[in-house]
Structures are given as C-alpha cells and as structure tokens.
Amino acid sequence: MILENVTLARQIDIVFREIKEELALLTSGTVFVQIRNNVIGKFGVRAFPLESKGNQLQKMELGLSEEELQTFRHTAMESLKLKRWTHGEISFEFAMRQNKLCTSVAFESNYNMSSLMEELNPNKKKD
C-alpha cells in the first residue's frame, strides 16, 4: 500500500487499529502521530502504566473498553478537520475520569528553514 494515496483519516484509523490492544490496557496516556507531507511515519503511545497510592505501586488493571476506543478513534479522526499544515505531530491525550473518557488534541506544525530558503532563492546553485 502506498501511503501517499491513503487519506490521513484512513491512516489514523489504521494507527488506532494497530494500538488497540495497548490502549485496552491503559486508562490514560497520549497517542502521537508524526506527519510529513500528510503521511504518518512514526506513531505510538506515551503512557505511565503504573500508579501509586501512598507507598504502594500497582499496575493498571483495566484500560479502555471497546466503546471508549471507538469514541477516542472517532474524536481523533474528527480533529483532522482542523489541521491546516502538512508536516508536524498530533498528540491525542486521553484519561478516564470518574468512569468517563476525557480527550484533548494538540497540533504541532513543523517547518524547515532550509526548504524555505531554497524557495526564496531559486537561482542559488546546489553543490
């Protein structure tokens, strides 16, 4: 499959299908996708899989349910309607609070100064 021919929404869907089992073990964290030319390269999950209560350190037992996973994936796909750049990173933060899924989205756009300088000085010879 050539990713340049796949919509970004479809790529996000693929990402969420790939990390589904990991999210099913977590109650909070951040899903990130790194994008270049509207193609997802690197993606993954940042999470703290251990919680402490006083002096006790314990592993999280239950993560997101199937319904919560679908809601989270839908939120991520809908957020793409607000993206206006081609290079950057999107972070989808999630946390269960009082048995409700809370999510937030952060966009980070990236630009390359050397590419911009090439556009501004097209007559400059390349070595």
DRENFILUM-52434 format. One record per atom (N, C-alpha, C): y, z, x. Coordinates in steps of 0.1 Angstrom, whole numbers, plus 2048, in hexadecimal, padded with zeros to 3 digits. Layout:
# DRENFILUM-52434
YZX ...
***
This chain:
# DRENFILUM-52434
7F4800808 800800800 80C800809 8167F7806 8227F680E 82C7FF806 83180A80C 83A813805 84780D802 84C803809 8597FD805 8597F77F7 84D7F47F2 84C7EE7E5 8497F87DA 8488057DE 84580F7D4 8528177D1 8558197C5 8618217C1 86182F7C7 86C8347C9 86D8427CE 86784C7C5 8698497B8 8638527AE 8548527AF 84E8477B1 83F8467B2 83B84D7BF 84384B7CA 8408527D6 8408617D4 84A8677CD 84A8757CA 83E8797C2 83A8717B9 82E8747B1 8218757BB 82186C7C4 81686C7CE 8168797D6 82287D7DA 8248897E2 81F8957DA 8238967CE 81F8A27C6 8108A27C3 80A8967C2 7FB8967C0 7F489A7CD 7FA8977D9 7F489A7E5 7F58AA7E8 8008B07E4 8028BE7E7 7FE8C77DB 7F88C27D1 7F58C97C5 7EC8D67C7 7E28D47CF 7D98E07D2 7E18EB7DA 7EA8E77E3 7F28F17EA 7FB8F87E1 8028F17D8 80B8F77CE 8049007C4 7F78FD7C2 7EF9057B8 7EC9137BE 7EF9157CB 7ED9227D2 7FA9297D5 8059237D1 8129297D4 81A92D7C8 8229377C9 82C93B7BE 83A9387C1 83C9347CE 84A9307D2 8499287DF 8549217E2 8549197EE 85E90D7EC 85D9047F6 8658F87F6 85D8EC7F9 85D8E27F0 8578D57F3 8628CD7F9 85F8C6804 8698BE80A 8648B080C 86D8A680B 86A89880E 875892817 87188C822 87A88582B 87A876828 886871826 887863821 88F85B82A 88A84F82D 892845835 89083782E 89B83182B 89B824824 894825817 896831810 88F833803 880833804 87B83780F 86C838811 86A846816 86084D810 85D85A814 854859821 85886082B 850861837 84886E837 84E87883D 84988683E 84B88D831 84289582C 84389E821 83A8AA823 83D8B581B 8358C081C 83A8CC814 8358D8817 8388E4810 83C8EF81A 8478F5818 84B901820 84990D817 84191681B 83E922812 83B92E81A 83D939814 839946819 82D94B811 821949816 81594B80E 81195A80D 819963814 816971813 82197980D 81E983806 82998C800 82699A805 8319A1806 82F9AF809 8359B87FF 82E9C37FC 8339CE7F3 8329DB7FA 83D9E07FF 83D9EB807 8369E8815 82C9F0818 8259ED825 8199E4823 8169DF817 80B9D7814 80E9C8814 8079C081C 8099B281D 7FD9AC815 8009A380C 7F699D804 7F898E802 7ED987801 7ED9797FF 7F09767F0 7F896C7ED 7FA9687DF 7ED9637D9 7EB9687CD 7DE9657C6 7DF9587BE 7E89577B5 7E994B7AC 7F69447AF 7F59367AE 80092E7B0 8059277A3 80A91B7A5 80F914799 80390F790 805910783 7FB90B77A 7FD8FB779 7F38F5773 7F48E6771 8018E3769 8048EA75F 8108E7757 81D8E9760 81D8F4768 8298F6771 82A8EB77B 81E8E7780 81E8DC78A 8248CF784 8208CC778 8268C0771 8358C176F 8398CD76B 8478CF769 84F8CD776 84A8D3780 8508D278D 8518C4792 8468BC791 8468AE795 8508A678C 8508A9780 85A8A2777 8688A577B 86B8B177E 8798B5783 87C8AD790 8738AD799 8758A67A6 8788977A3 87089179A 872883798 87F880791 883889787 890887780 89C88978A 89A891794 8A589479D 8A98877A5 8A087E7A6 8A28727AE 8AD86A7A8 8B086C79B 8BB864794 8C886879A 8C98737A1 8D68787A6 8D88747B5 8CD86F7BB 8CE86C7CA 8D685F7CB 8DF85E7D5 8E78537D8 8E684D7E6 8DD8527EE 8DC84E7FC 8CE8497FF 8CC84380A 8BF83D80E 8B8845818 8BF84D820 8B985582B 8BC863829 8B286C82A 8B587A829 8A8882825 8AB88E820 8A089781C 8A389D80E 89989F806 89A8A67FA 8918B27FB 8978BE7F7 88F8CA7F6 88E8CF7E8 8828D17E3 8808D67D6 87B8E47D7 8848EE7D4 8808FC7D5 87A9007C7 8709097C8 86A90E7BC 86691C7BE 8669247B2 8629327B2 85F9367A4 85493E7A3 851944796 859950795 86195178A 86995D787 866961779 86096D777 85D97376A 854968762 84A963769 841959763 84794C75F 853949764 85993C762 85C93576F 85A92876F 85C92077B 86B91D77C 871920787 87F91D78A 87F913796 887909794 8878FF79F 8968FC7A2 8988F77AE 8A58F27B2 8A38E67BC 8AC8DD7BD 8AB8D27C5 8B78D17CE 8B58CE7DB 8BF8CC7E5 8BE8BE7EC 8C88B77EC 8C88AA7F2 8CF8AB800 8CA8A580A 8D08A4817 8D089581B 8DC89081C 8DD882821 8DF881830 8D9877836 8DA875845 8E0868848 8E8868852 8EF85B856 8ED85A865 8ED84E86B 8EC84C879 8F884687F 8FF84D887 90C84888D 90A83B895 8FF83A89C 8FD82E8A4 8FC82289B 8F5823890 8F4818887 901814881 90981E87E 91781C878 920815883 91E81988F 92781289A 92280489C 91680189A 9117F389B 9177EB890 9187F0884 91E7E9879 92D7E787B 9347F1881 9427F0883 9457E688F 93C7E5899 93F7DC8A5 9347D28A6 9337C889D 9287BF89D 9287B58A9 9337B48B0 9347AB8BB 9307B18C8 92D7BE8C8 9297C58D4 91B7C18D8 9187BD8E4 90B7B88E8 9027C48EA 8F57C28E6 8EB7CC8E8 8E47C98F5 8E07D48FC 8D97D2909 8CB7CF907 
***
